[in-house]
């Protein structure tokens, strides 16, 4: 038998460390060569790591959420037979450097046992036990008939909180008075147990990136209302004749408007290196597209969006959104954006103030489409009231790079295209 110390592999150029997101093995498990053992996350992507050998796991580098340096011990596997001289030398060096502080198999096993759901539940039960007992004792001192007690339980009312009649006994009328005083209804619901959730993986990256963006970037947001009635009509006509092409949503049309407006406002499609104090204005639009996944918000990138037509944009949006949702987006597909669009679709509110995807200098947020009566020209020099579809567009900018006038002018340029959609279809 021999111990094989598996070090954190080099998972990408310029990557010095990786965060453990989820272990798929535990101490004592038997693993086979090429078996998926752990997910780690770098600044660029989540990576599946497989075991290089077969054997039994005897130690892990740390729990989910901990960071492991490239080349440091990731886990130890007890293998059958002898390892190669190179492996043995690596194991000896690593054992001397890293394993002195690493937990033993017994310590890791004890830690896992202590943090198991069963142990956690038992601890919570022990901590929470006195409160219900105290509550039951308080309620037991209240004079009330079994019927009143049952009704109070059904309504979620603590009898100790109900003001009794003069003789000290709580009756149905007292419950009615309690309900009337508290809005005429019983409790909205029963209290749930508290949860402590470790912030790890993608959620941790999002927290770090958003905090850094708000800490370093002086944001300002500009919002404008656009009439999208004609644009929606154009979208319906295009979809009716789409054939086997993907169905158009509003997003490809808005991206086309963005790309056609950008050349006059190059400061919008830029990145700011605040350490080097350098702004890079990009000729191509590599558009980040914020996509909600079960793990959190991811931003896949539409490369050279300015060179794609509406149908190509729709196809690329669908492909990237699916890759993000299923966790198959590559590091290249999740990096290199020069400008970002974020939209909640039908859930979007009246206006949003999106946070910039640092080191970019702007982020655009289309909001929900609503129908309202508006005054429109009647064709005879007057006005009439008509039902129109309206949508607000928000843009947040880095005030160190983009002035308010530039942001407003950019959105007004987009508005002109959106409200005259035929312009979107001409070169």
C-alpha positions as CSV (number, residue, x, y, z in Angstrom):
1,X,0.0,0.0,0.0
2,X,1.2,3.5,-0.7
3,X,-0.1,7.0,-0.2
4,X,-0.6,9.1,-3.3
5,X,-0.8,12.9,-2.6
6,X,-2.8,14.5,-5.4
7,X,-1.9,18.2,-5.7
8,X,-4.2,20.9,-7.0
9,X,-3.5,20.8,-10.8
10,X,-2.8,23.9,-12.9
11,X,-6.3,24.7,-14.0
12,X,-5.6,27.7,-16.2
13,X,-3.1,30.2,-17.3
14,X,-2.5,32.9,-14.7
15,X,-4.6,31.0,-12.1
16,X,-2.8,30.8,-8.7
17,X,-5.5,29.2,-6.6
18,X,-9.0,27.6,-6.8
19,X,-11.9,27.4,-4.4
20,X,-13.4,24.0,-3.5
21,X,-17.0,24.2,-4.5
22,X,-18.2,20.6,-3.8
23,X,-16.6,17.3,-2.9
24,X,-18.0,14.2,-4.5
25,X,-16.0,11.9,-2.2
26,X,-15.3,11.7,1.5
27,X,-12.7,10.1,3.7
28,X,-13.0,6.4,3.5
29,X,-14.5,6.3,0.0
30,X,-13.1,4.1,-2.7
31,X,-12.4,6.0,-5.9
32,X,-11.4,4.8,-9.4
33,X,-9.1,6.3,-11.8
34,X,-10.8,9.1,-13.8
35,X,-13.7,9.3,-11.3
36,X,-15.1,12.8,-10.7
37,X,-13.9,13.7,-7.2
38,X,-14.3,17.5,-6.8
39,X,-15.6,20.7,-8.4
40,X,-13.3,23.7,-8.0
41,X,-13.9,27.3,-9.1
42,X,-11.4,29.9,-10.4
43,X,-12.0,33.5,-11.4
44,X,-12.9,32.2,-14.9
45,X,-14.9,29.0,-14.6
46,X,-16.0,26.0,-12.5
47,X,-13.9,22.9,-13.3
48,X,-14.5,19.2,-12.7
49,X,-11.4,17.4,-11.4
50,X,-11.0,13.6,-11.7
51,X,-8.8,11.2,-9.8
52,X,-5.5,10.2,-11.4
53,X,-5.4,6.9,-9.5
54,X,-7.6,4.3,-7.9
55,X,-7.6,3.8,-4.2
56,X,-9.2,4.9,-0.9
57,X,-9.4,8.5,0.2
58,X,-7.6,9.1,3.4
59,X,-7.6,13.0,3.7
60,X,-9.1,16.0,2.0
61,X,-7.5,19.5,1.8
62,X,-10.5,21.3,3.2
63,X,-14.2,21.8,3.2
64,X,-16.3,23.4,0.5
65,X,-15.6,27.1,0.3
66,X,-11.9,26.8,1.2
67,X,-9.2,28.0,-1.2
68,X,-6.4,25.7,-2.3
69,X,-3.2,27.0,-4.0
70,X,-2.1,25.5,-7.3
71,X,0.4,22.7,-6.4
72,X,-0.8,22.3,-2.9
73,X,-2.3,19.1,-1.5
74,X,-5.9,18.5,-2.7
75,X,-6.5,15.0,-1.3
76,X,-4.6,11.9,-0.3
77,X,-5.4,8.5,-1.8
78,X,-4.1,5.2,-0.4
79,X,-3.3,3.1,-3.5
80,X,-2.7,-0.6,-3.9
81,X,0.8,-1.6,-4.9
82,X,3.7,0.8,-5.3
83,X,3.7,4.2,-6.8
84,X,6.4,5.3,-9.3
85,X,9.6,6.9,-8.1
86,X,8.4,10.3,-9.3
87,X,5.1,9.9,-7.4
88,X,6.9,8.7,-4.3
89,X,9.3,11.7,-4.3
90,X,6.4,14.1,-4.8
91,X,4.5,12.4,-2.0
92,X,7.5,12.7,0.3
93,X,8.1,16.4,-0.4
94,X,4.5,17.2,-0.2
95,X,4.0,15.3,3.0
96,X,6.9,17.2,4.6
97,X,5.7,20.6,3.4
98,X,1.9,20.3,3.6
99,X,0.7,17.4,5.6
100,X,2.2,18.6,8.9
101,X,-0.8,20.9,9.1
102,X,-3.3,18.7,7.3
103,X,-6.0,16.9,9.2
104,X,-5.5,13.2,9.9
105,X,-8.0,10.7,8.6
106,X,-9.6,10.5,12.0
107,X,-9.8,14.3,12.4
108,X,-11.4,14.6,9.0
109,X,-13.9,11.8,9.8
110,X,-14.7,13.5,13.1
111,X,-15.2,16.8,11.4
112,X,-17.5,15.3,8.8
113,X,-19.5,13.5,11.5
114,X,-19.8,16.7,13.5
115,X,-21.1,18.6,10.6
116,X,-23.4,16.0,9.2
117,X,-27.1,16.9,8.9
118,X,-27.9,14.4,11.7
119,X,-25.5,16.0,14.1
120,X,-26.6,19.5,13.1
121,X,-30.2,18.6,13.6
122,X,-29.4,17.1,17.0
123,X,-27.6,20.3,18.0
124,X,-30.4,22.5,16.9
125,X,-32.9,20.4,18.7
126,X,-30.9,20.6,21.9
127,X,-30.6,24.3,21.6
128,X,-34.2,24.9,20.6
129,X,-35.8,22.5,23.2
130,X,-36.1,25.0,26.1
131,X,-38.1,27.5,24.2
132,X,-41.1,25.3,23.3
133,X,-41.1,23.8,26.8
134,X,-41.2,27.3,28.3
135,X,-44.0,28.3,25.9
136,X,-46.0,25.2,26.8
137,X,-45.6,25.9,30.5
138,X,-46.8,29.5,30.0
139,X,-49.8,28.3,28.0
140,X,-50.6,25.7,30.7
141,X,-51.1,28.4,33.3
142,X,-53.8,30.0,31.2
143,X,-57.4,29.0,32.1
144,X,-59.2,27.8,29.0
145,X,-61.4,25.0,27.9
146,X,-60.1,22.2,25.7
147,X,-62.1,23.6,22.8
148,X,-60.6,27.1,23.2
149,X,-57.1,25.6,23.4
150,X,-57.6,23.5,20.2
151,X,-58.9,26.6,18.4
152,X,-56.0,28.6,19.5
153,X,-53.6,25.9,18.3
154,X,-55.4,25.8,14.9
155,X,-55.0,29.6,14.6
156,X,-51.4,29.6,15.7
157,X,-52.2,31.8,18.7
158,X,-50.2,31.6,22.0
159,X,-52.9,31.7,24.7
160,X,-50.4,33.5,27.0
161,X,-50.7,36.5,24.7
162,X,-54.5,36.7,24.9
163,X,-56.1,39.0,27.4
164,X,-58.6,36.9,29.4
165,X,-62.0,37.9,30.9
166,X,-62.3,39.3,34.4
167,X,-62.3,35.8,35.9
168,X,-59.0,35.0,34.2
169,X,-60.4,32.4,31.8
170,X,-59.9,32.7,28.1
171,X,-63.0,32.2,26.1
172,X,-63.9,32.1,22.3
173,X,-64.9,35.8,22.6
174,X,-61.4,36.7,23.9
175,X,-59.9,34.9,20.9
176,X,-62.2,36.9,18.6
177,X,-61.1,40.1,20.2
178,X,-57.4,39.1,19.9
179,X,-57.9,38.4,16.2
180,X,-59.8,41.7,15.6
181,X,-57.0,43.6,17.4
182,X,-54.4,42.0,15.2
183,X,-56.0,42.7,11.9
184,X,-58.9,40.3,11.9
185,X,-56.8,37.3,11.0
186,X,-54.7,34.7,12.6
187,X,-51.0,34.4,12.3
188,X,-49.6,34.6,8.7
189,X,-47.7,31.4,9.2
190,X,-45.6,29.4,11.5
191,X,-42.0,30.4,12.3
192,X,-39.4,28.4,10.4
193,X,-36.1,27.3,11.8
194,X,-33.1,29.6,11.2
195,X,-30.6,28.6,8.5
196,X,-26.9,29.2,8.2
197,X,-25.7,28.9,4.6
198,X,-22.1,29.1,3.7
199,X,-21.4,31.5,0.8
200,X,-19.2,29.5,-1.5
201,X,-18.7,28.9,-5.2
202,X,-20.4,31.1,-7.7
203,X,-22.4,32.9,-5.1
204,X,-19.1,33.9,-3.4
205,X,-17.7,35.1,-6.7
206,X,-20.8,37.2,-7.3
207,X,-20.6,38.7,-3.8
208,X,-16.9,39.6,-4.3
209,X,-17.4,41.0,-7.8
210,X,-20.4,43.1,-6.8
211,X,-18.7,44.4,-3.7
212,X,-15.6,45.4,-5.7
213,X,-17.8,47.1,-8.3
214,X,-19.7,49.2,-5.8
215,X,-16.5,49.9,-3.8
216,X,-14.4,51.1,-6.8
217,X,-16.9,52.5,-9.3
218,X,-18.9,55.7,-8.8
219,X,-22.2,54.6,-10.4
220,X,-24.8,56.8,-11.9
221,X,-28.0,55.6,-13.6
222,X,-30.1,57.2,-16.4
223,X,-33.6,55.9,-17.3
224,X,-35.6,56.8,-20.4
225,X,-39.0,55.7,-21.6
226,X,-39.3,54.2,-25.1
227,X,-42.4,53.4,-27.2
228,X,-41.9,49.9,-28.4
229,X,-45.4,49.4,-30.0
230,X,-44.0,49.4,-33.6
231,X,-41.0,47.4,-32.5
232,X,-43.2,44.7,-31.1
233,X,-45.3,44.7,-34.3
234,X,-42.1,44.2,-36.3
235,X,-41.1,41.4,-34.0
236,X,-44.4,39.7,-34.5
237,X,-44.2,40.0,-38.3
238,X,-40.6,38.6,-38.4
239,X,-41.6,35.6,-36.1
240,X,-44.6,34.8,-38.4
241,X,-42.1,34.4,-41.3
242,X,-39.2,32.9,-39.4
243,X,-39.5,29.3,-40.8
244,X,-37.0,27.0,-39.0
245,X,-35.1,29.9,-37.5
246,X,-35.3,30.6,-33.7
247,X,-38.1,32.7,-32.4
248,X,-37.2,36.3,-31.8
249,X,-37.5,37.8,-28.4
250,X,-37.1,41.5,-27.7
251,X,-33.4,41.1,-26.8
252,X,-31.9,40.6,-30.3
253,X,-33.7,43.8,-31.4
254,X,-32.3,45.7,-28.5
255,X,-28.8,44.3,-29.0
256,X,-29.0,45.4,-32.6
257,X,-30.0,48.9,-31.5
258,X,-27.1,49.0,-29.0
259,X,-24.5,47.9,-31.7
260,X,-25.8,50.5,-34.2
261,X,-25.5,53.2,-31.6
262,X,-22.1,52.3,-30.1
263,X,-19.9,53.7,-32.9
264,X,-20.9,57.3,-32.0
265,X,-20.3,56.7,-28.3
266,X,-17.1,54.6,-28.0
267,X,-16.7,55.5,-24.3
268,X,-19.7,53.2,-23.5
269,X,-18.0,50.1,-25.0
270,X,-14.9,50.2,-22.9
271,X,-13.0,48.9,-19.9
272,X,-11.2,50.8,-17.2
273,X,-8.0,49.5,-15.7
274,X,-8.0,51.6,-12.5
275,X,-4.7,50.3,-11.4
276,X,-2.9,51.3,-14.6
277,X,-5.2,54.3,-15.0
278,X,-5.9,53.3,-18.6
279,X,-9.3,53.2,-20.5
280,X,-9.5,50.8,-23.5
281,X,-12.2,51.6,-26.0
282,X,-13.1,48.5,-28.1
283,X,-14.0,48.5,-31.8
284,X,-15.9,45.2,-31.5
285,X,-18.9,44.7,-29.2
286,X,-18.4,41.6,-27.0
287,X,-21.7,41.8,-25.2
288,X,-22.1,40.2,-21.8
289,X,-25.6,38.8,-21.3
290,X,-26.6,38.3,-17.6
291,X,-28.3,34.9,-17.2
292,X,-29.9,33.6,-14.1
293,X,-29.0,30.1,-13.2
294,X,-29.7,27.8,-10.2
295,X,-26.2,28.6,-8.9
296,X,-26.5,32.4,-9.4
297,X,-26.0,35.0,-12.0
298,X,-23.6,34.2,-14.9
299,X,-22.6,36.4,-17.8
300,X,-21.9,34.5,-21.0
301,X,-20.5,36.7,-23.8
302,X,-21.8,37.2,-27.4
303,X,-18.6,37.7,-29.4
304,X,-18.6,40.3,-32.1
305,X,-22.3,41.0,-31.6
306,X,-22.1,43.9,-34.0
307,X,-21.5,41.4,-36.9
308,X,-24.6,39.2,-36.2
309,X,-28.0,39.6,-37.7
310,X,-31.2,39.2,-35.7
311,X,-31.6,35.5,-36.3
312,X,-27.9,34.8,-35.5
313,X,-28.2,36.8,-32.3
314,X,-31.3,34.9,-31.3
315,X,-29.5,31.6,-31.9
316,X,-26.4,32.6,-30.0
317,X,-28.5,34.0,-27.1
318,X,-30.3,30.6,-26.8
319,X,-27.1,28.6,-27.0
320,X,-25.2,30.7,-24.4
321,X,-28.2,30.8,-22.0
322,X,-28.5,27.0,-22.2
323,X,-24.8,26.5,-21.6
324,X,-24.9,28.8,-18.6
325,X,-28.0,27.0,-17.1
326,X,-26.5,23.6,-17.5
327,X,-23.0,24.6,-16.3
328,X,-21.4,23.8,-19.6
329,X,-20.3,27.4,-20.5
330,X,-16.5,27.5,-21.0
331,X,-14.2,30.0,-19.4
332,X,-13.8,31.7,-22.8
333,X,-17.6,32.0,-23.1
334,X,-17.7,33.6,-19.6
335,X,-15.0,36.2,-20.0
336,X,-13.9,39.2,-22.2
337,X,-17.1,41.2,-22.3
338,X,-16.8,44.9,-23.1
339,X,-20.4,45.9,-22.3
340,X,-23.3,44.0,-20.5
341,X,-27.0,43.8,-20.9
342,X,-29.1,42.6,-18.0
343,X,-32.9,42.0,-18.1
344,X,-35.5,40.3,-15.9
345,X,-37.9,40.1,-18.8
346,X,-41.6,40.1,-17.6
347,X,-40.3,40.4,-14.0
348,X,-38.5,43.6,-14.7
349,X,-39.8,46.6,-12.7
350,X,-40.5,50.2,-13.7
351,X,-36.8,51.0,-13.6
352,X,-33.6,49.3,-12.5
353,X,-30.2,50.5,-11.3
354,X,-27.9,47.7,-12.4
355,X,-24.4,47.2,-11.0
356,X,-21.6,47.5,-13.5
357,X,-19.7,44.3,-14.5
358,X,-16.2,45.6,-13.5
359,X,-13.9,46.4,-15.3
360,X,-16.5,47.5,-17.9
361,X,-17.8,51.0,-17.6
362,X,-21.5,50.6,-18.5
363,X,-24.4,48.1,-18.2
364,X,-27.8,48.4,-19.9
365,X,-31.0,47.2,-18.4
366,X,-34.3,47.0,-20.4
367,X,-37.3,46.9,-18.1
368,X,-40.8,45.4,-18.3
369,X,-43.1,46.4,-21.2
370,X,-46.4,47.9,-20.1
371,X,-49.5,49.2,-21.9
372,X,-50.7,52.7,-21.3
373,X,-52.9,55.3,-23.0
374,X,-50.8,58.0,-24.8
375,X,-51.4,61.1,-26.8
376,X,-50.3,60.3,-30.4
377,X,-50.7,62.3,-33.7
378,X,-54.0,61.8,-35.4
379,X,-52.7,62.5,-38.9
380,X,-54.6,65.7,-39.2
381,X,-52.5,68.0,-37.2
382,X,-54.1,67.1,-33.9
383,X,-53.8,64.3,-31.3
384,X,-55.7,61.3,-30.3
385,X,-55.5,58.8,-27.4
386,X,-54.2,55.4,-28.3
387,X,-53.0,52.3,-26.4
388,X,-49.2,52.1,-26.7
389,X,-46.6,49.6,-25.4
390,X,-43.9,51.3,-23.3
391,X,-40.6,50.2,-21.9
392,X,-38.0,52.0,-19.7
393,X,-34.4,51.4,-20.5
394,X,-31.8,52.0,-17.7
395,X,-28.1,52.5,-18.1
396,X,-25.6,52.6,-15.2
397,X,-22.2,54.1,-16.0
398,X,-18.8,54.6,-14.4
399,X,-18.7,58.3,-13.8
400,X,-14.9,58.3,-14.0
401,X,-15.1,57.5,-17.7
402,X,-18.7,58.3,-18.9
403,X,-20.3,61.7,-18.4
404,X,-24.0,62.0,-17.8
405,X,-24.5,63.8,-21.2
406,X,-22.8,60.9,-23.0
407,X,-25.0,58.3,-21.3
408,X,-28.2,60.3,-22.0
409,X,-27.2,60.9,-25.6
410,X,-26.4,57.2,-26.1
411,X,-29.8,56.1,-24.8
412,X,-31.5,58.8,-26.9
413,X,-29.8,57.3,-29.9
414,X,-31.1,53.8,-29.0
415,X,-34.5,55.3,-28.5
416,X,-34.6,56.7,-32.0
417,X,-33.9,53.3,-33.5
418,X,-36.3,51.5,-31.2
419,X,-39.2,53.9,-32.0
420,X,-38.4,53.8,-35.8
421,X,-37.6,50.0,-36.1
422,X,-37.2,50.1,-39.9
423,X,-33.8,51.7,-39.2
424,X,-32.7,48.5,-37.4
425,X,-33.0,46.6,-40.7
426,X,-30.8,48.9,-42.8
427,X,-27.0,49.0,-42.9
